[in-house]
Amino acid sequence: MQDFLLFVLVGAVAQLVDGALGMAYGVISSSVLLASGVTPAQASASIHAAELFTTAASGSAHWANRNIDWPLFWRLVPFGVAGGILGTHVLTGIDGAVLKPYVAGYLGIVGVYLVVRSFKKIPQRPVRGLVVPPLAASGGFLDAIGGGGWGPVVTSGLLGAGGQPRYVIGSVNAAEFLVTLAVSLTFLVALLTGRWEEADMTGNAVAVGGLILGGVVAAPLAAYAVRIVPEKPLLRLVGALICGLAIYQIARLLV
């Protein structure tokens, strides 16, 4: 019960940050799961199973708050789905033990990036169409590989290109549901075809259940908070948390 409540708290905090900033649910959750000894493929599969529920709740809440730019949403989806499918295919064909150091390093880089980004003022201007495809494809790929990356890559990239925060965050969160669905279905195909042989997910049921409950409860609050919560303090806190967890994972690998 104690573990379940811990993951409820992790899911709620991660969704509050993700819904308000358009990033960090997967990265926070992945960091916690990897730190508890779960392999990268199992961590990614567990998080995407949870995100089927949390991204649906988050996207619906952003739709209700009119935070979605629909033309941007439909430009993000096809490239994000393609990148996610490719990333899942790569991840399920690699030994999890070999991949752990690289995933931990990637998460650490994302954490540092979030902290650095919080000190920069980004001018707002219209997002050019050519920016969207590579951002969405790389975001989907890294999201599948690391269990998180869609938000940090896509939201930060679009904001860096001058997108309006409210609509960038809402559109990226809404598109994430379809990317997550594609990744989850690819994991299922890999399991059914025998490509993925380390797929005993029963040990992660408590974590997945907690992440779902915490995320679904927090999603409506996060969509509303996108209008009122200061961005910079949250970016610094989540960046520091992710860096700390990445350092912990690397230290465990070196022992």
Backbone bond lengths (Angstrom), bond angles and torsions (degrees), N, CA, C in turn:
res aa  C-N    CA-C-N  psi(-1)  N-CA   C-N-CA  omega(-1)  CA-C   N-CA-C  phi
1 M - - - 1.469 - - 1.530 110.99 -
2 Q 1.331 114.68 -38.18 1.460 119.97 -179.37 1.533 110.71 -63.77
3 D 1.354 116.39 -42.55 1.461 120.66 178.30 1.526 110.91 -64.06
4 F 1.336 116.07 -40.86 1.465 120.27 179.78 1.529 110.62 -60.86
5 L 1.324 117.15 -46.39 1.464 121.31 -179.94 1.531 111.62 -64.09
6 L 1.346 116.11 -34.67 1.461 119.67 177.14 1.523 110.50 -62.70
7 F 1.343 116.52 -43.85 1.464 119.30 -179.89 1.526 111.75 -72.75
8 V 1.325 118.23 -28.30 1.473 120.53 171.77 1.523 109.32 -60.82
9 L 1.346 115.86 -45.06 1.465 120.41 179.16 1.522 110.99 -64.23
10 V 1.337 117.01 -44.91 1.464 120.99 178.17 1.525 110.55 -59.82
11 G 1.345 116.67 -45.89 1.456 120.77 179.68 1.519 112.78 -61.91
12 A 1.338 116.45 -39.97 1.462 120.71 -179.39 1.526 111.18 -68.16
13 V 1.326 116.50 -46.44 1.470 120.70 179.74 1.528 109.83 -63.36
14 A 1.348 116.12 -45.70 1.460 120.07 -179.13 1.521 111.24 -61.17
15 Q 1.340 117.86 -40.90 1.464 121.10 -178.98 1.518 111.87 -71.47
16 L 1.337 117.03 -36.02 1.463 120.24 176.59 1.527 110.36 -60.76
17 V 1.331 116.25 -45.46 1.459 120.59 179.43 1.527 110.13 -67.75
18 D 1.339 116.92 -45.40 1.456 121.69 -177.26 1.524 111.05 -64.34
19 G 1.315 117.04 -44.90 1.455 120.24 -178.77 1.511 112.96 -67.99
20 A 1.339 116.22 -30.85 1.464 120.19 -178.89 1.521 112.13 -84.74
21 L 1.354 117.05 -29.62 1.459 120.80 -175.12 1.521 113.77 -115.12
22 G 1.356 116.93 -9.54 1.455 119.83 -178.51 1.509 113.71 77.53
23 M 1.325 118.09 18.94 1.458 121.44 -178.67 1.526 110.52 -162.84
24 A 1.338 115.26 160.11 1.470 124.59 164.46 1.520 115.79 102.19
25 Y 1.340 121.41 -10.55 1.472 119.35 178.00 1.526 110.59 -60.62
26 G 1.324 116.14 -53.24 1.455 119.67 -178.39 1.513 112.89 -66.24
27 V 1.334 116.57 -39.32 1.462 119.85 -177.63 1.530 110.94 -66.38
28 I 1.328 117.33 -44.92 1.467 120.74 178.28 1.519 110.51 -63.20
29 S 1.324 116.54 -49.22 1.464 120.88 -178.16 1.529 111.30 -63.05
30 S 1.333 116.20 -42.30 1.461 120.55 179.21 1.516 111.10 -63.31
31 S 1.325 116.60 -41.47 1.467 120.60 179.44 1.521 110.94 -60.21
32 V 1.332 116.68 -43.76 1.468 121.02 -179.15 1.523 110.82 -66.84
33 L 1.341 117.23 -43.97 1.461 120.52 -179.60 1.532 111.54 -65.43
34 L 1.334 117.03 -44.17 1.460 119.84 179.09 1.528 111.16 -64.01
35 A 1.337 115.82 -37.43 1.460 119.93 178.50 1.528 111.57 -65.63
36 S 1.339 117.14 -24.60 1.468 120.76 179.46 1.527 112.23 -89.09
37 G 1.351 117.57 2.36 1.458 120.77 173.52 1.515 116.02 102.44
38 V 1.337 118.47 5.30 1.466 121.89 179.97 1.530 109.47 -77.02
39 T 1.339 118.42 142.68 1.463 121.41 179.22 1.528 110.33 -70.64
40 P 1.355 117.91 157.03 1.462 120.22 -179.14 1.528 114.17 -55.42
41 A 1.343 117.78 -43.30 1.467 120.02 -178.92 1.522 111.11 -65.91
42 Q 1.336 117.70 -42.63 1.461 120.79 178.96 1.522 111.00 -67.25
43 A 1.343 116.38 -37.87 1.466 119.77 178.19 1.527 110.28 -63.02
44 S 1.340 116.59 -46.28 1.461 120.19 -179.47 1.527 111.25 -63.86
45 A 1.349 116.81 -43.79 1.462 120.25 179.41 1.524 111.12 -63.25
46 S 1.332 117.08 -41.77 1.465 121.50 179.95 1.521 111.06 -63.42
47 I 1.328 115.81 -45.10 1.468 120.21 -178.20 1.522 110.87 -66.16
48 H 1.332 117.07 -41.70 1.464 118.58 179.85 1.524 111.84 -69.73
49 A 1.329 117.70 -29.85 1.468 119.97 173.30 1.528 110.16 -63.66
50 A 1.324 116.21 -43.50 1.464 120.60 178.06 1.519 110.80 -66.96
51 E 1.334 116.50 -38.61 1.463 120.60 -176.13 1.527 112.90 -70.68
52 L 1.329 118.00 -18.01 1.460 118.57 173.13 1.526 110.27 -57.03
53 F 1.323 116.22 -35.23 1.464 121.65 -179.55 1.530 111.10 -87.32
54 T 1.337 116.32 -45.78 1.467 119.14 -174.75 1.527 112.19 -70.39
55 T 1.349 117.47 -37.60 1.465 118.39 179.07 1.524 111.46 -71.25
56 A 1.337 116.81 -32.21 1.468 119.58 175.07 1.526 109.94 -64.34
57 A 1.333 115.99 -44.15 1.470 119.96 178.34 1.518 111.19 -65.58
58 S 1.339 116.33 -41.95 1.463 120.73 -178.62 1.525 111.23 -67.21
59 G 1.341 116.74 -46.18 1.456 119.81 179.21 1.521 112.31 -61.23
60 S 1.328 116.49 -40.56 1.471 120.62 178.17 1.521 111.39 -63.92
61 A 1.338 115.36 -40.16 1.473 119.41 -179.91 1.523 111.09 -67.64
62 H 1.342 117.28 -39.57 1.472 119.83 177.35 1.526 110.21 -67.75
63 W 1.336 117.58 -35.78 1.461 120.49 175.76 1.528 110.38 -62.97
64 A 1.328 116.54 -43.06 1.464 120.43 179.72 1.524 111.63 -64.43
65 N 1.338 116.75 -31.80 1.464 121.04 178.94 1.529 112.49 -90.03
66 R 1.335 117.00 5.13 1.461 123.37 178.22 1.529 112.10 57.48
67 N 1.326 114.70 45.43 1.470 120.67 -179.39 1.527 112.64 -99.98
68 I 1.336 119.10 5.68 1.462 121.53 -172.01 1.529 111.18 -104.67
69 D 1.342 115.67 129.30 1.463 123.20 170.69 1.528 105.74 -94.64
70 W 1.339 117.84 102.15 1.460 121.51 -171.02 1.525 114.23 -64.00
71 P 1.334 120.42 -39.66 1.474 118.83 175.07 1.531 112.16 -59.59
72 L 1.327 117.30 -40.57 1.461 120.67 177.03 1.524 110.55 -65.67
73 F 1.327 116.87 -41.54 1.467 122.29 178.74 1.531 110.70 -55.03
74 W 1.333 117.13 -48.33 1.468 120.78 -176.25 1.520 112.58 -74.59
75 R 1.332 118.29 -18.57 1.469 120.22 172.31 1.527 111.05 -79.24
76 L 1.317 117.27 -30.17 1.464 121.52 -179.02 1.528 112.47 -74.61
77 V 1.324 116.41 -41.29 1.468 121.40 -167.81 1.531 114.60 -57.85
78 P 1.343 120.57 -54.40 1.478 118.41 -173.61 1.518 113.63 -62.45
79 F 1.325 117.69 -39.20 1.466 120.43 -179.21 1.528 111.16 -74.50
80 G 1.333 116.77 -35.82 1.461 120.14 176.38 1.517 111.94 -64.81
81 V 1.334 116.50 -41.48 1.466 121.42 178.49 1.529 110.53 -63.80
82 A 1.330 117.21 -44.59 1.466 121.10 179.94 1.522 111.09 -62.01
83 G 1.335 117.08 -44.74 1.459 120.59 178.45 1.516 112.40 -64.52
84 G 1.325 116.83 -38.28 1.461 120.86 179.45 1.518 112.28 -66.03
85 I 1.332 117.15 -41.67 1.464 121.11 179.05 1.529 110.31 -64.13
86 L 1.334 117.09 -43.72 1.465 120.79 178.83 1.528 111.24 -63.21
87 G 1.341 116.89 -44.09 1.461 120.56 179.60 1.514 112.61 -62.43
88 T 1.332 117.16 -40.46 1.467 121.07 178.35 1.521 110.84 -65.68
89 H 1.326 116.54 -40.19 1.472 120.78 179.04 1.528 110.50 -61.96
90 V 1.326 116.88 -41.50 1.466 121.04 178.40 1.525 110.52 -67.09
91 L 1.332 116.59 -45.29 1.468 121.36 -175.46 1.519 112.38 -63.34
92 T 1.325 117.66 -41.39 1.468 120.99 -176.73 1.522 112.47 -76.07
93 G 1.333 117.56 -8.09 1.459 120.35 178.53 1.516 112.85 -102.49
94 I 1.346 117.85 6.08 1.462 122.19 -176.76 1.515 109.85 -119.64
95 D 1.324 116.90 141.27 1.461 121.94 175.91 1.527 109.58 -61.20
96 G 1.332 116.67 125.33 1.461 121.64 -177.14 1.509 113.66 -57.50
97 A 1.327 118.35 -36.84 1.459 121.76 -178.93 1.525 111.20 -64.17
98 V 1.334 116.61 -36.02 1.461 120.94 179.14 1.523 110.95 -68.63
99 L 1.336 116.47 -35.05 1.460 121.75 -173.57 1.527 113.48 -81.16
100 K 1.335 118.22 -23.40 1.463 121.20 -173.35 1.535 114.36 -52.34
101 P 1.344 119.85 -48.65 1.473 118.62 -178.74 1.520 113.03 -59.97
102 Y 1.345 116.38 -37.52 1.463 119.97 -178.45 1.526 111.20 -69.88
103 V 1.337 116.24 -39.85 1.467 119.64 178.54 1.525 110.35 -66.39
104 A 1.332 116.49 -41.93 1.467 120.32 178.23 1.530 110.45 -61.76
105 G 1.337 116.25 -42.06 1.462 119.82 177.95 1.514 112.17 -64.58
106 Y 1.331 116.04 -40.40 1.467 120.75 178.00 1.522 111.26 -61.38
107 L 1.327 116.57 -44.28 1.456 120.17 179.43 1.522 110.73 -63.23
108 G 1.326 116.49 -39.45 1.463 120.09 177.80 1.516 111.60 -62.07
109 I 1.339 116.63 -40.97 1.466 120.90 178.55 1.524 110.62 -63.32
110 V 1.338 116.27 -42.56 1.463 120.28 178.18 1.522 110.55 -61.51
111 G 1.343 116.59 -42.38 1.464 120.30 179.15 1.514 112.17 -60.56
112 V 1.335 116.23 -45.83 1.469 120.46 178.32 1.529 110.45 -62.22
113 Y 1.331 115.39 -41.65 1.460 119.86 -179.59 1.534 111.59 -60.75
114 L 1.328 116.48 -42.28 1.462 119.89 -179.68 1.530 111.19 -62.54
115 V 1.325 116.23 -41.47 1.465 119.78 179.13 1.523 110.33 -64.37
116 V 1.341 116.84 -47.62 1.471 121.18 -179.56 1.522 110.59 -61.07
117 R 1.344 115.48 -42.95 1.459 120.06 -178.30 1.529 112.27 -62.29
118 S 1.326 116.89 -29.26 1.465 119.74 -177.36 1.520 112.76 -67.57
119 F 1.343 117.60 -15.99 1.464 121.23 -179.00 1.527 112.23 -96.33
120 K 1.333 116.58 1.25 1.457 119.85 -177.06 1.516 111.48 -107.70
121 K 1.302 115.66 141.25 1.452 120.95 174.11 1.520 108.10 -96.68
122 I 1.335 116.64 121.55 1.461 121.38 -174.81 1.526 109.38 -104.54
123 P 1.346 118.05 119.17 1.463 120.15 179.02 1.518 111.63 -67.34
124 Q 1.329 116.62 146.85 1.460 121.09 -179.64 1.526 109.78 -97.60
125 R 1.337 115.44 131.12 1.458 122.65 177.09 1.529 107.33 -154.69
126 P 1.308 119.42 163.90 1.472 120.71 -179.07 1.530 111.75 -59.59
127 V 1.340 116.13 139.15 1.466 121.22 179.47 1.526 108.94 -80.08
128 R 1.339 116.36 126.08 1.455 120.91 179.46 1.525 109.99 -75.83
129 G 1.346 115.35 143.85 1.460 120.65 -175.46 1.512 114.21 -60.09
130 L 1.345 117.90 -33.34 1.460 121.54 -177.24 1.525 112.74 -69.05
131 V 1.323 117.12 -17.31 1.471 120.71 -178.85 1.525 110.72 -74.94
132 V 1.324 117.44 -32.44 1.465 121.73 -169.38 1.531 114.01 -67.36
133 P 1.350 121.16 -50.26 1.466 119.89 -175.29 1.531 115.34 -56.28
134 P 1.353 120.27 -50.45 1.465 118.47 -179.68 1.523 113.12 -65.95
135 L 1.319 117.18 -35.32 1.466 120.10 177.80 1.524 110.65 -64.02
136 A 1.326 116.91 -47.28 1.465 120.99 -177.72 1.523 111.21 -66.07
137 A 1.340 117.49 -42.51 1.466 120.90 -178.78 1.524 111.08 -66.01
138 S 1.332 117.71 -45.89 1.465 120.48 -180.00 1.518 110.65 -69.20
139 G 1.339 117.27 -35.54 1.461 120.23 177.65 1.521 111.69 -64.62
140 G 1.331 117.20 -43.34 1.465 120.79 177.53 1.517 112.03 -64.19
141 F 1.341 116.65 -40.49 1.459 121.12 -179.93 1.528 110.95 -64.16
142 L 1.331 117.36 -50.54 1.466 121.10 -178.54 1.522 111.49 -67.96
143 D 1.331 117.08 -30.37 1.459 120.42 177.69 1.525 110.53 -63.33
144 A 1.333 116.43 -42.68 1.463 120.26 179.06 1.524 111.23 -70.25
145 I 1.323 117.26 -42.18 1.466 122.15 -177.81 1.524 111.44 -65.72
146 G 1.335 117.07 -45.60 1.458 120.97 -172.63 1.511 115.32 -103.06
147 G 1.340 117.87 -1.79 1.454 119.53 -176.41 1.515 112.14 76.52
148 G 1.312 116.80 4.35 1.460 123.03 179.54 1.509 108.29 -176.34
149 G 1.315 118.05 143.82 1.452 121.08 -178.16 1.505 113.15 156.48
150 W 1.318 116.80 -19.37 1.465 120.76 178.71 1.527 110.05 -57.90
151 G 1.316 117.10 -54.18 1.463 120.43 -178.15 1.519 113.68 -65.22
152 P 1.356 118.20 -53.33 1.470 118.89 -179.15 1.525 113.46 -55.50
153 V 1.327 117.33 -39.93 1.466 120.18 -178.19 1.524 111.02 -76.86
154 V 1.331 116.81 -52.50 1.466 120.47 -170.53 1.530 111.41 -76.99
155 T 1.329 116.95 -49.19 1.467 118.94 -179.55 1.516 111.43 -61.69
156 S 1.338 116.48 -48.15 1.461 119.65 -179.36 1.524 110.98 -62.76
157 G 1.337 116.75 -40.50 1.456 119.82 179.58 1.519 112.63 -64.09
158 L 1.323 116.57 -43.14 1.461 120.27 -179.83 1.525 111.60 -69.04
159 L 1.332 116.16 -38.08 1.462 118.76 176.14 1.519 110.44 -66.80
160 G 1.344 115.82 -38.64 1.457 119.79 177.29 1.514 112.18 -64.12
161 A 1.334 116.24 -28.48 1.466 121.21 177.75 1.517 111.88 -82.45
162 G 1.329 116.77 -1.22 1.455 121.01 175.03 1.509 116.11 101.65
163 G 1.349 117.89 10.81 1.454 120.97 179.38 1.519 112.88 -65.04
164 Q 1.326 116.54 150.65 1.460 121.57 178.68 1.527 108.93 -73.06
165 P 1.347 118.63 122.32 1.472 121.35 -171.92 1.523 114.87 -50.31
166 R 1.317 117.78 -47.06 1.460 120.37 -175.85 1.521 111.42 -57.06
167 Y 1.332 117.75 -46.74 1.458 120.95 -175.58 1.519 112.55 -81.04
168 V 1.326 116.86 -30.16 1.465 119.67 174.17 1.525 109.87 -63.72
169 I 1.327 116.97 -49.52 1.467 121.54 -177.46 1.531 110.49 -63.50
170 G 1.313 117.09 -46.14 1.460 120.28 -179.88 1.519 112.51 -63.29
171 S 1.332 117.55 -42.90 1.467 121.73 -178.43 1.521 111.44 -68.66
172 V 1.334 117.16 -42.23 1.467 121.62 179.92 1.527 110.25 -65.22
173 N 1.324 117.80 -42.09 1.465 121.07 177.91 1.522 111.52 -63.99
174 A 1.312 117.40 -41.49 1.469 120.62 -179.55 1.525 110.92 -67.51
175 A 1.342 117.51 -43.10 1.464 121.26 -179.90 1.523 111.36 -65.40
176 E 1.322 116.67 -27.82 1.462 120.54 -177.15 1.527 112.22 -60.84
177 F 1.331 117.87 -27.71 1.465 119.49 179.00 1.525 111.08 -60.94
178 L 1.332 117.51 -45.67 1.457 120.42 -178.33 1.526 111.60 -71.29
179 V 1.327 117.21 -34.08 1.468 120.77 174.86 1.523 109.66 -64.37
180 T 1.328 116.36 -44.98 1.470 121.66 179.04 1.526 110.96 -62.13
181 L 1.313 117.00 -41.51 1.469 121.15 178.55 1.525 110.42 -60.90
182 A 1.326 116.52 -43.36 1.469 120.60 179.92 1.530 111.03 -64.33
183 V 1.330 116.98 -43.00 1.463 121.15 179.66 1.525 110.28 -64.38
184 S 1.328 117.16 -44.20 1.463 121.40 -179.11 1.524 111.36 -62.92
185 L 1.333 117.41 -42.28 1.464 121.18 178.14 1.530 111.34 -65.35
186 T 1.343 116.42 -34.64 1.464 119.85 177.94 1.515 110.91 -68.56
187 F 1.344 117.66 -39.14 1.461 120.72 173.70 1.533 110.22 -59.68
188 L 1.331 116.42 -42.10 1.469 120.93 -179.43 1.527 111.11 -64.03
189 V 1.329 116.54 -43.00 1.472 120.34 177.80 1.530 110.45 -62.98
190 A 1.346 116.40 -41.50 1.466 120.19 179.08 1.524 110.93 -62.54
191 L 1.331 116.53 -36.46 1.463 121.24 178.25 1.531 110.75 -68.74
192 L 1.318 117.25 -46.26 1.463 121.56 -176.38 1.528 112.65 -69.43
193 T 1.325 116.47 -29.41 1.470 120.04 -179.02 1.522 112.75 -89.97
194 G 1.345 116.83 -4.63 1.462 120.38 178.98 1.510 114.35 84.87
195 R 1.344 117.31 2.88 1.466 119.70 179.13 1.527 110.93 -66.82
196 W 1.341 116.27 -35.56 1.465 121.83 -178.35 1.520 108.25 -106.84
197 E 1.324 116.62 112.52 1.460 121.13 -173.06 1.521 113.71 -104.58
198 E 1.351 118.61 -3.58 1.459 120.67 -178.97 1.523 110.23 -108.30
199 A 1.318 115.75 41.46 1.459 120.34 -167.80 1.523 114.49 -98.33
200 D 1.330 119.61 28.22 1.462 120.68 174.87 1.522 108.89 -77.05
201 M 1.323 115.85 97.88 1.465 121.54 -173.42 1.528 112.68 -93.92
202 T 1.334 118.01 0.35 1.463 119.77 -174.81 1.525 111.97 -62.09
203 G 1.322 116.45 -33.16 1.458 119.35 -179.39 1.518 112.98 -70.16
204 N 1.346 116.91 -15.16 1.463 121.03 -178.83 1.531 112.58 -101.23
205 A 1.336 116.98 6.71 1.466 120.15 -174.87 1.527 112.07 -61.63
206 V 1.329 116.72 -39.96 1.475 120.69 179.85 1.524 109.81 -63.53
207 A 1.337 116.01 -44.56 1.460 120.30 -179.63 1.523 110.91 -63.07
208 V 1.333 116.73 -46.66 1.463 120.68 -179.24 1.530 110.99 -62.13
209 G 1.333 116.32 -45.25 1.467 120.01 179.02 1.514 112.44 -60.60
210 G 1.322 116.63 -42.60 1.465 120.40 178.61 1.511 112.27 -65.63
211 L 1.341 116.84 -43.31 1.460 120.92 178.75 1.530 111.29 -61.91
212 I 1.327 116.26 -39.95 1.469 120.15 178.79 1.520 111.15 -63.85
213 L 1.329 116.34 -51.36 1.463 119.71 -176.98 1.523 111.64 -61.51
214 G 1.323 116.30 -48.07 1.463 119.35 -179.78 1.513 112.45 -62.58
215 G 1.345 116.60 -41.53 1.454 120.23 -178.67 1.513 113.80 -68.43
216 V 1.334 116.84 -42.23 1.467 120.71 -179.38 1.526 111.19 -65.28
217 V 1.332 116.70 -40.54 1.464 120.64 179.31 1.531 111.17 -65.05
218 A 1.337 116.02 -39.01 1.468 119.98 -174.88 1.521 113.47 -82.57
219 A 1.330 118.74 -19.87 1.465 121.69 -172.95 1.534 114.26 -55.86
220 P 1.338 120.23 -47.70 1.473 119.04 179.85 1.525 112.63 -62.36
221 L 1.330 116.79 -38.06 1.467 120.21 178.69 1.524 110.44 -65.06
222 A 1.335 116.27 -40.24 1.458 120.40 -178.19 1.528 111.63 -65.75
223 A 1.332 117.26 -40.96 1.464 120.67 -179.98 1.525 111.25 -63.97
224 Y 1.321 116.29 -35.17 1.464 120.08 176.20 1.521 110.70 -73.43
225 A 1.338 116.20 -37.15 1.468 121.26 -176.39 1.517 112.71 -66.14
226 V 1.354 117.73 -20.11 1.456 120.22 -179.32 1.528 110.77 -58.82
227 R 1.325 117.17 -21.41 1.463 121.36 179.86 1.529 112.96 -86.94
228 I 1.336 117.95 -23.99 1.465 118.74 -167.40 1.528 115.66 -124.58
229 V 1.344 119.34 -20.65 1.473 120.85 -174.85 1.519 109.99 -84.40
230 P 1.342 118.88 131.76 1.467 121.52 176.08 1.530 110.49 -62.36
231 E 1.324 115.97 134.75 1.457 121.10 -174.84 1.523 112.83 -76.27
232 K 1.319 117.39 -42.84 1.467 120.37 -169.93 1.530 114.17 -63.68
233 P 1.341 120.04 -47.37 1.471 118.55 179.04 1.526 113.20 -60.35
234 L 1.346 116.98 -38.95 1.459 119.85 179.19 1.528 111.42 -66.54
235 L 1.331 117.02 -40.77 1.455 119.99 178.39 1.527 110.93 -60.52
236 R 1.325 116.61 -41.37 1.467 119.98 -178.34 1.529 111.16 -67.97
237 L 1.321 116.14 -40.16 1.466 119.38 -179.66 1.526 111.64 -66.40
238 V 1.328 116.74 -46.95 1.461 118.99 -177.48 1.524 110.47 -70.25
239 G 1.327 117.51 -35.27 1.457 120.36 176.65 1.520 111.68 -62.86
240 A 1.333 116.33 -43.41 1.463 120.45 178.24 1.529 111.09 -64.44
241 L 1.344 116.90 -39.91 1.460 120.95 179.18 1.524 110.95 -63.09
242 I 1.316 116.87 -46.39 1.460 120.95 -178.80 1.526 110.89 -64.41
243 C 1.336 116.97 -41.49 1.470 120.32 177.65 1.526 110.76 -60.66
244 G 1.332 116.24 -43.28 1.463 120.22 179.48 1.521 112.25 -62.11
245 L 1.328 116.27 -43.36 1.461 120.06 179.11 1.533 111.53 -67.69
246 A 1.334 117.17 -37.14 1.464 120.44 178.23 1.528 110.73 -65.01
247 I 1.329 116.20 -41.14 1.465 120.52 177.62 1.534 110.39 -62.93
248 Y 1.324 115.87 -40.44 1.478 120.40 178.67 1.534 110.74 -62.55
249 Q 1.341 115.95 -42.60 1.468 119.49 179.87 1.526 111.01 -64.73
250 I 1.330 117.01 -44.05 1.464 120.79 -179.96 1.525 110.50 -63.50
251 A 1.337 116.25 -39.88 1.468 120.17 179.49 1.521 110.65 -62.85
252 R 1.336 116.87 -38.80 1.473 120.26 178.61 1.511 111.16 -66.20
253 L 1.322 117.04 -35.36 1.459 120.15 179.84 1.533 112.12 -69.97
254 L 1.342 115.84 -26.79 1.466 120.55 -177.92 1.515 112.84 -85.26
255 V 1.350 117.19 -15.53 1.470 120.78 -178.53 1.525 110.15 -74.90
